[in-house]
Amino acid sequence: MSTAPRIEAAKRDWGHDETGCTVLHIDMDAFYASLEVARHPELRGRPVIIGTGPRSVVSAASYEARRYGINSAMASARARQLCPDGVFLPVDMRYYRTMSRRIFQEVFGQVTDRIEKVSVDECYMDVSGALLRWGSPSAIGAWMRREVASRYHVTCSVGIAANKLVAKMASTNAKPDGMLLIPKARHAEFVQMMPLRGIPGIGPSLERRLNAWGIDSVADLAAAGEDTLAQATGSRTVAHGLALASHGIDGREVVPYTPEKSVGAERTFDADTTDMRVVNALLRRCCDEVASTLRRRGLVARTLTVKLRFDDLRYATKAHTMDRATDTASTLYPQATALLRAMLGMPADAPDDTPLPKRIRLAGVSASGLGEASVTAVQPSLDDLLEESQAPTGETRSARMRDAEQALDAIRRRYGKGAASLGL
Ligand SMILES: [Mg+2]
């Protein structure tokens, strides 16, 4: 459930030139709540809130519930105060995932296989190869919206644009139950009517920093120039990303998601090594890469396998299955380095500078036992990285690490893989 700002004035006719607008962003409206209403029709029209229990947070709220000021990530206890007569239901991820899979297969998958699933209720689609058969992006969007509504009793909002950034901002502003086409020639104008927070990735602390420099809107951002933005944010890379976004420019491609049995990363060393620090550093990078892929695909893994290749070209692997599935490098990496020691018959507490008994040519990790992440996807924000925000009480370290790693994902998506890494 998105809490991104949307403005009424944006929900209008922007013109009908669809040339080059082959990226669709589809976001199902109040997905969990809509699915609950679909199987309990007697709840239609009532405020439905998903997320019960004294310690839980709201995962989704029907539009009727949102009128009471309820939104995602709010404590369920607070939501009960705001709406005592609301219907509070527990999260049933198994049901939501099943329905999600059906909608993706039976509707979206009929259009194209160029689908990048972001979460159970959200995806990007590249329809450039489907136009011959379907006519236009808006015909595709209209058909999908009709099918999903009539077959599953769930409405969805669709944004159509030339890139992912503008398509996502368009679907946000089309909500609920709408479709918005932003012709390519109007991308800059469209994004420049938004508040800063309308750009995915700008969170409260980046917003505060920009505000301090008199930058209060995307239009201000566009007018500021990269030098000012670099001074305001303290980062040339962030400044460049902001400048591009303020003109509605985004070079990221739609990367089709395909279900996999494992996600892995491995590298061959430039020279064979017996230095554990070197091997650990590589394992850490691989864990980081694997965790980032897991999060991007909305997956969690139960089993971690370390793979080594020695200088005699023999392979060795060793796996460990964890009590709980994870998608963070901060959980994977300690397992990986423990597995490395175990594989080489070294004590678990061997110091880092102990020479390895064998020369290592290649090392890597793979994560398997994959399941879909049951947590609600939170839009990663750039500013988590710029300014460590105070963690609300009760938040676990792993939740904070996950947030931090998600922020890194956002940076990498925008500026390339090597742009940032987590010091574990
Ligand atoms: Mg949604």
Residues whose N, C-alpha, C, O or C-beta is under 5 A from the ligand:
A	BS01	MG	M1 D27 M28 D29 A30 F31 D121
